[in-house]
Amino acid sequence: MSPNEEKIFIPGMLGVAPSDMANYQPNPMGLFACLDGEMRVGWASMNDDFCDCSDGSDEPGTGACPNTR
């Protein structure tokens, strides 16, 4: 992150352990980087019951992705 970028903190996300919350923050453009690093999705796509990330990391609180619990 450059010195001019501000980290946006979103408290709590359904299905995410507090210890993992650092991985579930949008970047300054409001995008979430899938945990596998393959793509970025808009923050509105988080927990929307549609699997965007191939690793299912955008749906931690739903059963939308076959590889999530």
GROMACS elastic network, one bead per residue, 0.5 to 0.9 nm:
[ bonds ]
;  ai    aj funct       b0    kb
    1     4     6  0.80955   500
    1     5     6  0.61731   500
    1     6     6  0.81373   500
    1     7     6  0.82673   500
    2     5     6  0.53879   500
    2     6     6  0.84547   500
    3     6     6  0.78475   500
    5    28     6  0.69182   500
    6    27     6  0.86925   500
    6    28     6  0.66689   500
    7    25     6  0.83402   500
    7    26     6  0.82807   500
    7    27     6  0.69739   500
    7    28     6  0.66499   500
    8    25     6  0.68425   500
    8    26     6  0.66277   500
    8    27     6  0.69044   500
    8    28     6  0.66328   500
    8    30     6  0.86588   500
    9    22     6  0.85022   500
    9    24     6  0.89658   500
    9    25     6  0.61680   500
    9    26     6  0.77989   500
   10    13     6  0.78645   500
   10    21     6  0.85547   500
   10    24     6  0.80178   500
   10    25     6  0.61698   500
   10    26     6  0.78656   500
   11    21     6  0.79264   500
   11    25     6  0.88274   500
   12    15     6  0.88843   500
   12    16     6  0.74128   500
   12    17     6  0.84773   500
   12    18     6  0.71696   500
   12    21     6  0.70290   500
   12    24     6  0.88454   500
   13    16     6  0.56237   500
   13    17     6  0.82920   500
   13    18     6  0.86331   500
   13    21     6  0.75535   500
   13    24     6  0.76544   500
   13    47     6  0.86520   500
   13    60     6  0.81158   500
   13    61     6  0.78016   500
   14    17     6  0.85463   500
   14    47     6  0.77750   500
   14    60     6  0.67807   500
   14    62     6  0.85079   500
   15    47     6  0.89274   500
   15    59     6  0.81557   500
   15    62     6  0.76924   500
   16    19     6  0.81658   500
   16    20     6  0.63372   500
   16    21     6  0.64670   500
   16    24     6  0.79923   500
   16    60     6  0.61617   500
   16    61     6  0.73121   500
   17    20     6  0.53205   500
   17    21     6  0.65684   500
   18    21     6  0.52501   500
   18    22     6  0.83584   500
   19    22     6  0.74276   500
   20    23     6  0.57726   500
   20    24     6  0.71751   500
   21    24     6  0.50215   500
   21    25     6  0.71327   500
   22    25     6  0.62472   500
   23    26     6  0.89263   500
   23    32     6  0.89372   500
   23    33     6  0.86047   500
   23    35     6  0.75098   500
   24    32     6  0.71943   500
   24    33     6  0.84408   500
   24    35     6  0.88445   500
   24    57     6  0.89047   500
   24    58     6  0.87650   500
   25    30     6  0.86791   500
   25    31     6  0.83532   500
   25    32     6  0.65647   500
   25    33     6  0.86138   500
   25    43     6  0.86554   500
   26    29     6  0.73786   500
   26    33     6  0.76491   500
   26    42     6  0.82535   500
   26    43     6  0.63613   500
   27    30     6  0.52587   500
   27    31     6  0.53215   500
   27    32     6  0.64110   500
   27    33     6  0.80411   500
   28    31     6  0.74127   500
   29    42     6  0.87088   500
   30    41     6  0.86586   500
   30    42     6  0.61964   500
   30    43     6  0.57208   500
   30    44     6  0.86535   500
   31    40     6  0.59992   500
   31    41     6  0.54182   500
   31    43     6  0.52962   500
   31    44     6  0.86869   500
   32    35     6  0.87996   500
   32    39     6  0.85193   500
   32    40     6  0.53502   500
   32    41     6  0.53221   500
   32    42     6  0.61371   500
   32    43     6  0.57932   500
   32    45     6  0.87590   500
   32    46     6  0.81403   500
   32    58     6  0.78661   500
   33    36     6  0.81286   500
   33    37     6  0.62434   500
   33    38     6  0.78678   500
   33    39     6  0.60669   500
   33    41     6  0.66023   500
   33    42     6  0.89623   500
   33    53     6  0.88223   500
   33    57     6  0.89462   500
   33    58     6  0.87003   500
   34    37     6  0.53012   500
   34    38     6  0.64140   500
   34    39     6  0.57729   500
   34    40     6  0.58362   500
   34    41     6  0.74296   500
   34    52     6  0.86943   500
   34    53     6  0.57731   500
   34    54     6  0.80870   500
   34    55     6  0.73749   500
   34    56     6  0.80128   500
   34    57     6  0.58477   500
   34    58     6  0.66006   500
   35    38     6  0.78620   500
   35    39     6  0.87462   500
   35    53     6  0.82858   500
   35    55     6  0.72146   500
   35    56     6  0.85923   500
   35    57     6  0.60130   500
   35    58     6  0.84704   500
   36    39     6  0.80159   500
   36    53     6  0.81611   500
   36    54     6  0.78678   500
   36    55     6  0.62714   500
   36    57     6  0.80502   500
   37    40     6  0.78193   500
   38    53     6  0.76951   500
   38    54     6  0.78009   500
   38    55     6  0.88839   500
   39    52     6  0.88792   500
   39    53     6  0.70149   500
   39    54     6  0.87424   500
   40    52     6  0.89934   500
   40    53     6  0.80338   500
   41    44     6  0.81978   500
   41    45     6  0.64957   500
   41    46     6  0.81241   500
   41    52     6  0.72581   500
   41    53     6  0.78332   500
   41    58     6  0.80680   500
   42    45     6  0.54883   500
   42    46     6  0.75690   500
   43    46     6  0.55587   500
   43    58     6  0.88062   500
   44    47     6  0.81421   500
   44    48     6  0.73928   500
   45    48     6  0.54594   500
   45    49     6  0.84055   500
   45    50     6  0.76004   500
   45    51     6  0.86089   500
   45    52     6  0.75378   500
   45    58     6  0.70445   500
   45    59     6  0.84441   500
   46    49     6  0.81350   500
   46    50     6  0.85132   500
   46    51     6  0.89433   500
   46    52     6  0.87302   500
   46    57     6  0.86309   500
   46    59     6  0.59684   500
   46    60     6  0.81907   500
   46    61     6  0.89119   500
   47    50     6  0.74581   500
   47    51     6  0.85684   500
   47    58     6  0.62415   500
   47    60     6  0.65867   500
   47    61     6  0.59272   500
   47    62     6  0.61512   500
   47    64     6  0.85578   500
   48    51     6  0.81485   500
   48    58     6  0.84428   500
   48    59     6  0.71528   500
   48    62     6  0.79190   500
   48    64     6  0.85315   500
   49    59     6  0.67234   500
   49    61     6  0.86015   500
   49    62     6  0.59300   500
   49    63     6  0.71745   500
   49    64     6  0.50951   500
   49    65     6  0.82782   500
   50    58     6  0.85239   500
   50    59     6  0.73891   500
   50    62     6  0.86875   500
   50    63     6  0.89679   500
   50    64     6  0.55385   500
   50    65     6  0.74216   500
   51    54     6  0.73569   500
   51    55     6  0.87186   500
   51    56     6  0.60386   500
   51    57     6  0.84090   500
   51    58     6  0.67930   500
   51    59     6  0.64221   500
   51    63     6  0.89469   500
   51    64     6  0.55927   500
   51    65     6  0.52256   500
   51    66     6  0.86919   500
   52    55     6  0.86535   500
   52    56     6  0.71254   500
   52    57     6  0.84844   500
   52    58     6  0.65852   500
   52    59     6  0.82125   500
   52    65     6  0.85396   500
   53    56     6  0.51019   500
   53    57     6  0.60976   500
   53    58     6  0.59234   500
   53    59     6  0.82668   500
   53    65     6  0.86227   500
   54    57     6  0.78290   500
   54    58     6  0.89952   500
   54    65     6  0.82741   500
   54    67     6  0.88546   500
   55    58     6  0.81700   500
   55    65     6  0.80531   500
   55    67     6  0.69431   500
   55    68     6  0.81208   500
   56    59     6  0.56370   500
   56    60     6  0.72192   500
   56    64     6  0.79751   500
   56    65     6  0.53262   500
   56    66     6  0.76538   500
   56    67     6  0.63424   500
   56    68     6  0.60505   500
   57    60     6  0.59023   500
   57    65     6  0.86833   500
   57    68     6  0.79283   500
   58    61     6  0.87203   500
   58    65     6  0.89502   500
   59    62     6  0.54293   500
   59    63     6  0.72743   500
   59    64     6  0.66291   500
   59    65     6  0.69310   500
   59    68     6  0.76917   500
   60    63     6  0.80071   500
   60    65     6  0.89985   500
   60    68     6  0.70559   500
   60    69     6  0.78384   500
   61    64     6  0.88874   500
   61    68     6  0.88952   500
   61    69     6  0.84499   500
   62    65     6  0.77666   500
   62    68     6  0.80701   500
   62    69     6  0.80308   500
   63    66     6  0.71887   500
   63    67     6  0.87048   500
   63    68     6  0.64809   500
   63    69     6  0.66153   500
   64    67     6  0.88794   500
   64    68     6  0.78117   500
   65    68     6  0.56401   500
   65    69     6  0.85088   500
   66    69     6  0.81849   500
